């Protein structure tokens, strides 16, 4: 099975997304961390379908009148929201593990035949 990722040059992305190459470079700079193309050994940009989806979303937000600062904030909030959700999942998992340990300790204590003494 071929596991390679289709990549596109900045020219191809410019044509597909109907956005100038200059604008793509500008967004990459201004939206620091939002559009991060892959690079060839020679330093040329290579974009994936994920990048094309992000660019399309940026275009929709721009069309709706949002500034680049607002767009960047929205992407950062979304990114932070995912981190918070991941942290919340980790906290829930840890809480469940602690609950199991406590349940086991209580079960051991209650099922004790009275030979152990409590300090």
Phi and psi in degrees as a GROMACS rama.xvg file:
@    title "Ramachandran Plot"
@    xaxis  label "Phi"
@    yaxis  label "Psi"
@TYPE xy
-78.4581  119.765  UNK-2
-104.511  11.0578  UNK-3
-72.1641  153.591  UNK-4
-102.532  131.562  UNK-5
-69.994  128.71  UNK-6
-122.358  158.061  UNK-7
-130.442  145.712  UNK-8
-75.2784  168.287  UNK-9
-63.554  -33.9261  UNK-10
-63.845  -45.1679  UNK-11
-63.6323  -42.4061  UNK-12
-65.9707  -41.5292  UNK-13
-57.5081  -44.0192  UNK-14
-70.1072  -44.6649  UNK-15
-64.9195  -44.3637  UNK-16
-87.6284  -8.95786  UNK-17
56.4049  48.7763  UNK-18
-133.297  136.099  UNK-19
-65.5829  155.556  UNK-20
-61.2269  -38.8845  UNK-21
-58.9717  -44.5004  UNK-22
-63.817  -42.3783  UNK-23
-59.5826  -44.2717  UNK-24
-64.8998  -40.6282  UNK-25
-63.1077  -46.8042  UNK-26
-61.9779  -40.487  UNK-27
-57.3803  -41.8793  UNK-28
-73.3883  -49.3911  UNK-29
-72.5571  -33.3218  UNK-30
-98.2506  44.5346  UNK-31
-35.6063  114.441  UNK-32
93.2804  -9.4846  UNK-33
-87.2819  -48.6666  UNK-34
-110.662  108.851  UNK-35
-126.4  90.6281  UNK-36
-68.2598  155.996  UNK-37
-70.0938  163.675  UNK-38
-128.707  142.324  UNK-39
-77.5616  172.629  UNK-40
-60.0395  -28.6941  UNK-41
-84.4054  -0.712457  UNK-42
91.2668  3.50668  UNK-43
-74.5714  143.816  UNK-44
-71.887  142.023  UNK-45
-135.196  127.507  UNK-46
-108.129  152.708  UNK-47
-112.484  177.514  UNK-48
-59.983  -36.175  UNK-49
-58.4836  -42.6289  UNK-50
-62.4624  -42.0721  UNK-51
-60.8743  -38.9615  UNK-52
-65.0321  -42.311  UNK-53
-63.3156  -44.1571  UNK-54
-61.3839  -42.4058  UNK-55
-61.7768  -39.3212  UNK-56
-67.5697  -40.0729  UNK-57
-61.5666  -43.1036  UNK-58
-59.9353  -42.1618  UNK-59
-62.0267  -43.4902  UNK-60
-66.1928  -40.2962  UNK-61
-62.8337  -42.3578  UNK-62
-62.8832  -32.2192  UNK-63
-78.1554  -2.31513  UNK-64
98.0368  7.76021  UNK-65
-78.5383  143.372  UNK-66
-79.7425  165.882  UNK-67
-62.3795  -34.7616  UNK-68
-63.1771  -42.302  UNK-69
-65.5181  -40.5454  UNK-70
-63.198  -45.3374  UNK-71
-60.3475  -43.4191  UNK-72
-60.9857  -41.9914  UNK-73
-63.1817  -44.4122  UNK-74
-64.086  -40.5618  UNK-75
-66.0175  -40.7847  UNK-76
-62.3274  -41.3211  UNK-77
-63.1747  -43.6993  UNK-78
-62.9281  -44.2655  UNK-79
-66.4982  -35.577  UNK-80
-61.7467  -39.9039  UNK-81
-65.0278  -41.4177  UNK-82
-62.3159  -43.5118  UNK-83
-62.9968  -39.2817  UNK-84
-65.1769  -40.6018  UNK-85
-63.917  -43.6317  UNK-86
-63.6963  -39.8544  UNK-87
-62.064  -41.4448  UNK-88
-62.1759  -41.3831  UNK-89
-65.2046  -40.5469  UNK-90
-64.3879  -43.4169  UNK-91
-61.2014  -42.0439  UNK-92
-63.7529  -44.171  UNK-93
-64.3418  -41.7323  UNK-94
-61.8248  -40.1216  UNK-95
-65.2072  -40.0829  UNK-96
-64.0085  -42.3108  UNK-97
-63.8918  -42.8794  UNK-98
-59.9379  -40.2726  UNK-99
-64.6126  -40.3229  UNK-100
-64.6475  -44.0356  UNK-101
-63.6101  -44.9567  UNK-102
-58.3648  -44.4807  UNK-103
-63.486  -41.0296  UNK-104
-64.716  -43.2013  UNK-105
-64.977  -43.5885  UNK-106
-59.549  -46.1965  UNK-107
-60.5775  -42.1659  UNK-108
-64.6763  -46.3605  UNK-109
-72.3253  -28.7709  UNK-110
-89.2541  -0.0582087  UNK-111
-64.1195  140.671  UNK-112
-85.1112  15.8492  UNK-113
92.8141  5.20724  UNK-114
-82.2997  -21.2999  UNK-115
-91.922  146.594  UNK-116
-110.298  145.191  UNK-117
-94.8797  133.62  UNK-118
